[in-house]
Every structure is written in structure tokens, then in C-alpha cells.
Amino acid sequence: MQGMRKTVLAATAATLAMTTAGCYRDTTGGAPANTADSGAPGGAARRELVTTTPPGTGRADRVTWALYRGTTSIDPITAGDYPEITVTSLMCESLFRQGPDGSPGPGLATSLEYPDPRTAVLKLREGVRFWDGSPMTAEDVAFSIERNRDPKGGGYWVPVLSRVTSVKATGPLEVTLKLSRPDHWLRDVLSYMPGMVVSKAYVTAKGKDYGTARGGAMCTGSYKLGEWRTGDVLSVVRNDAYWNRSAVPLTGRIDFKGIPDEATLTAALLTGEVDGAYLELPLSTMDQVRASDAVKVYQGPSYLIDALIVADLRRGPLADARVRRALSLAIDREAYVATLYKGTAQPARALGTPGTWGYERGTFEAAWSALPDPKADLETARRLVQEAGASGKTVTFGMSNELNKLVTEANLFKTAAERIGLKPRLKAVSADAYGGFFLDPKARADVDGFFTTNYPNWADPGALYASFALPGGPQDYGGYRSAEAADLLERARGAAGPKERAELTVRAQRTVTGDLPWIPVVAPDTVLVLNARLSGATVSSQHLFAPWADRLGAVG
Amino acid sequence: MASYLVRRLVMLAATLLVSSLVVFAGLSAAPGDPLTTLSGGRSLPPQTVALLVERYHLNEPFLVRYASWLGGAARGDLGVSIQLRQDVSALIAARAGTTLGLIGYAALIVVVAGVAAGLLAALRPGTVDTVVVAATAVVVAVPPFVAAMALIGVFAVGLRWLPALGDGAGLWDGVRHLTLPALALAAAAAAAVARITRTSVREELGREHVQTAVARGIPYAAVVRRHALRNAAVPIGTLTGMTVASMIALAAVVERAFGLSGLGATLVNAALSKDFAVVQGVSLVLVTAFVLVNTLVDVGAALLDPRITLGGRS
């Protein structure tokens, strides 16, 4: 539910060159292991998406992995952006685990039971050990959850645990959580950073230094922290005493390096100095990378959604739902996918894209297909603008010229607005100041809309909708108030059965998609570039939340 | 000489004080908020925000924050990075070696390649001279980031001779990793030094004392070394020193392009995330280095040419 903002992640990638329109090549490298349906029912081009690459067959000593910048923290409570969570997910394990296809499963906990609606009981796995050999206890688990709840801890995940009132170890392998209201998102909240278990003794000893280069970390995962020179390299090394003998990694050591520059990353991948990278931002050199024999490019499902956030639903031309709908109808999503994403995205009908259907897939798929195809329809759009009396009115989009993606996206909306009789204006700020739109209502007051690449933290569209449709939610930027959507989402959160939860979520989705407080643009794929000598990494948003390199090893 | 150095030292202190104030003020005035970094860019409950604001003194007036930073710096405490939660002095110590190595290597290339090419052109009029003049005319106009891209394209991706990324481990590997970055940094400067060397040596060779020495039958090599090159050394040395000083700033571009973990790349990152303590600390080091290099150039020039007096008011 604490959807996170990805646009600002590229604050340091300010040197991205302007993209030239590239031709769309529908290729994914390699032989897919689990070919999943691309999930574009209703006529969109079907592409081949894989959730994992074939498992590696041999051991690899050392692999170098690129991140868009260096890692700054490996403490789950302050790990929220790609360079932090990609690395932390390899070392620390959460109570529940997201599968490569988004499906939830047991992790360090085996079950979550609700003896009564306001009580949740976690049963913990036996025989789990930290890197130092000490056993994981209920005390460690209660301590780890409490750290996330503590507003004084400076952690990011306080809001997602808002319904929890107390956490107590009630047995050697049992932890009981008291709730203010029924909460059936709890298992999923405990399937990423807020659910990661750290050693109480170690954290207490290190204090504020925990999770930094000086304090290190103590978790239970199959990789442990090796050398960490901030700004240069963070290494994780195989934990040979890993408690789960069946999942001991094939790769001995992974060196993570921050490479903000696109050209440098491309060169490093092509020369083999970097073995792999998840491309967090569309890469303008994609065609060059695809043409190389040294690497393979894989496309998989993701939770990502690229959207326009309406800055304030109470003022300006976009306060009128008809103008928002007109804008949505006027944007050329296909051209945007071809130009910026080079085919690694698909037009989005709603914010809850196919990659986020982690349960009750049928329900979500049927609802998605029932939504209109996002094809440009200028005639209807123009009529809507005229009906709303908005013709000739100025619409301001917040953007930054330092980020290629924002430049392309802002121009997409500018063209669309011009075509339907609005007067678009682009307000350019520095890449750093762009983050202000998400934090500062005063910055938002200068614009009518700004762009985001967002995602829910687990595979449930409801998690994303709740972040802005519930008043006071972590992404309540535009003051969207729909009693109906809010009520449906609250009920979904309180619904015990997955079927009921999915149905309530889908109904909320219908309301939100009609109101368009955010205008969905495209659903980007997870893009993995991997050296041809390696295989086994997952190709989905799972790499942000769960171990993704256990099967990574040599091939051929 | 001693009084000159003392005066230079006082000037250095004054420069550091002024530049730290200017950098601090500039960073404060620039848009953006350290809270973005602290919150990971997401909205946090008001309680947490209040706590972070208090912990990092974000609400205090500019002058109060500057004074407290200055007080710490005077005691040798450069503060803590908000982004990495690491001591700034430790952070600088870990990165200074890379930048020093890069600039040293580049300076070596500038001196050796620049002077050699310039001498060659001066002593071998004709084809060699034309080639050197034409080549340096092109290279002198190539900024380091363009040179970096070209060098990566040719030597790392195309020929696979040298690595394009990172610092490397150990001496030999480190030198291999620094070669392309140093070339990128040195290319334009080396070309400029070559052109100055060529002109200065030509000029000296045409002067009376050189002609006399040649006429007296002194071996030509010795004439070039002792009479032409020695006199030309002052302009060459001054230009070299100035370009090396400018490399301190340009290193940031090259470090980013080659993924080197140096002071320049750190400075850029810290400025983007409004990590005040890091920006201040690194700026101090860079300004000090700049002043030191310039002082060395002045002292060197005085040693080479007794007519130059240090800090003269004429």
C-alpha cells in the first residue's frame, strides 16, 4: 500500500541522453522457463514474458551486478528504493515470501491465523538460524516488527502497520499481534521489508549504526554481508551455513556497483565487466544491448505502473472528471511505449496492471478486460473538453529536463492536451526538486499534474489504490475523496476470503478508473539484462522483495 | 620564501572560510530538501518527520546551522553523512586515494606526452610538426566527458584492452583501471601543453643566446636542454599547473563516467541529495588541493627563473 515513487530514483541519472525513436523489436532473449501469459487480453500485442530465467547449472565464483546508484542502507526499516531493497532482499528474509509470479507463500513464518478478528497469530518456522549461528526466536520476530512500528525509529513503514496495536512473543515459535480493526493485508505487509527479521541482540548492540557500512547487518538469508565500501562496492557472500539446505546459492559472491550513467552501464554490460542488471529506467541504448551476443535481455511481469498524478482534484481544469478522461483518451500510449520503452511496456487500462494479480487472477483479468481499451479517441476527447467548458484553459505539467523519461512523458501529455483544445504548459524543475511534488503541497500548488512510476509492494491492486484513495493514505496527493472507493477498499482489507477481497477490490478499481485521480499510462515490464554465461535470476518485481539469486549460476 | 608561504597559508584559511560559507549558502538556496533523502521520498507520519527535522537540525536558521558546522569543522569533526550515516572524514579518506591517483596519473600524462609531442614538433619542422599541430588542434577541443565516451567505445567495448569501470584491486589492476579515465582527463590538457611547448621552444631556439651557443659548437642536445627547454619551462610549468588545478574539478565528470569511487563523484551525489556535511567536507578538500597546486606552481616558477620574486607587489 505504501506505493513508492520511482521517478525520483533517477535523480542522479541526470546525464541520460535524449531518446531517439527506435523501432520496436519484439524479442526476448533466451529460452523461457515459465512462460507466463503476457496478460494483455483484449487485443493488445501479446509479448513473451518470463518470470524466471532457467536455473543455472554450474557454480559461479563471483558475479558483478549493477544498480542505478550505490546502496545507502541495508536496514529493512530504511530500505525503500531499488539499490537498497534489491540487495537487502538477498540477505534478509521476511515472514512471508512473494513468489516470482507474485503469489504469496510461507517464509520465516509458516502461517498467520486469526483466532478472532482482532488477533493475528504468527507460527514461526523451526530451525532458522542467523548468519552467526544463533537461532531465530519469537523475540527476534516481535522486535523486528516493533522496530517498523516505532514512529521514533525514522523508518519508512510505520503507516502500513497502522492497524497493529501490539506485538508479543507468546511462545517459543509464536508471535501474537493485536489489531485495532481486522486486517487481512497483514500477511502481505509481512512479505517485504516490514516483515524482514533481524537479530535482536545484534541490532541492540549496534544501535544507530545498524544497516550502515560501519554497523553491518545480521539476518537469516542465504547471502550474508561481505565487504562494503560505500560509493564503490557492496558484496554479498554465500552463507554456507544457510538453514535451508535445499536453497544454498550457486553463486559464491555478488558485487553490487552503483552505475548512474547509461553509457557506462551499457559499456560495462557489453564488455562483461558487469554481469547483470535490472533496468529500473528505460534504457535508450536498448537496441544496442539487444543486438549483442554477450548478454541476453529478458522481459517479465512487474507491479509497475507509469501514471500521471492529478496534483489537486479541487482546482484547475483537471478538477473536472471529463477533462481527466479526455486527457486519458488523447494520449498515444503505443507511441510512448515504442519511443521510450522500446517495447518493454504495454498500454494500461487501469493502475492495477496484470503483474499485480497475485491471487484470484480470473477475477482481476475479467475486470481488466471489461475496461475500455486505452486507444486514442480524439473526437470524444474534444467533445468532453468542450462539455466541461475547459477549451483554451491552461494545464500545467510538472517535469524535469534532467530526466529523459520525464521529458518524453511530459511531451506526450503536452501533445495530447494541445490536440483536445487545452493549453498545455510544462513546468521544468531540477531532478532533485522533482521529489518536492511528492512531499510538499506547496510544490504541487504550482502544477496540475506530475508523473510517477509507482507500484504496490505486493501483488494486489488494492494495495496501490488504498495508498491514495483512503484519506490520509501515504500517496494522498490530490485529495481524492470517493466515499465509495474508500469504503470498498476498507472492506477488502477486512475481508478474510481472497475471493471476496478480490471482488471488493475490483469494484473499487471500477470507481477509481472512472474518476481517474491518477491517469494510468503504461505498465512497464521488469527488464533483466544478464550475461549469456549466466542464468537463474528471476524476472519480475519479486527481485525487490524476496531472494532472487538462489538459482543464479553458470550455464553452458 | 618563508614569509611568502605564511602569507599563502593565511590566504588559504581565508579562502576556505569564504568558500565554505558560499557553498553552504548555495546549497541552502537551491531547491530540494534533505528530508527527501531521509524519508526515501515517501510521505511519513508527522511524528516521524518532526523527529527527523529535530535530529538533523533542519528547521534551524541558516546561520545557526553554518556556525554549528563550522564549530565542528574547527575541532576536526566534519559531521555525518545523512545519506550513508557515515562519518564524513572516513568517507573522504576512503575516496581521496582514487581521486589523487587519477589526477596524478593524468598530470603525468600531460607532462610526459604534452612536452614530448611539443618538443618533437618544435625540433622536426615539416610533416611531424604538421601532424602534431593538427592532432592537438582537434584534441584540445575535446571535453573530458566526450573523451571518456570515445575511449570507452574504442578501448573497452571495441578492442577490449582496458576495463571501463571501477577502481580495480591492487597496484597493477588499479593502474589498468585508471588508464582510460586518466587519458580522458588528460587529453585536452596534454594537447594544450604540447602546443605551448612547441611555441615556447621554437621561440627560444630562435633567440640570440641559443644561436650563439650553437655557433660555439656546443652539442645540439645540450643546447636544447640547457638553453631552450630551461627557458621554456616557465610557461610550460605554469600552464601544466593550471590545467592540473582545473582537473580537480573536472575529475567529477570522469569519475562518474567510469564508475570510479572518488571525491568528485561523491560531491555530485551529495549535492543532489542535499547531504550538506559531505558537500562541505569534500569542497574543503578540493579547495585546499586547488590552492596547494597553485602555490606549488608559483614556487616552481620562482625556482626556475630567479627574475620572478614570490608574492612581489610590482
Interface residues (C-beta under 8 A of the other chain):
Chain A: Q2 M4 R5 V8 L9 A11 T12 A14 T15 R69 G70 T72 S73 T78 G80 D81 P151 K152 G154 G155 Y156 V158 P159 K208 D209 T212 A213 R214 R229 T230 G231 D232 V233 K257 G258 I259 P260 D261 A263 T264 A267 A268 L270 T271 E273 V274 V429 S430 A431 D432 A433 G435 G436 F438 L439 D440 P474 Q475
Chain B: A30 P31 G32 D33 L35 T36 L38 S39 G40 G41 R42 S43 L44 P45 Q47 T48 L51 L52 R55 Q83 L84 R85 Q86 L91 A94 R95 M149 I152 G153 A156 V157 R160 P163 A164 L165 G166 D167 R256 A257 F258 G259 S261 A265 T266 V268 N269 L272 S273 K274
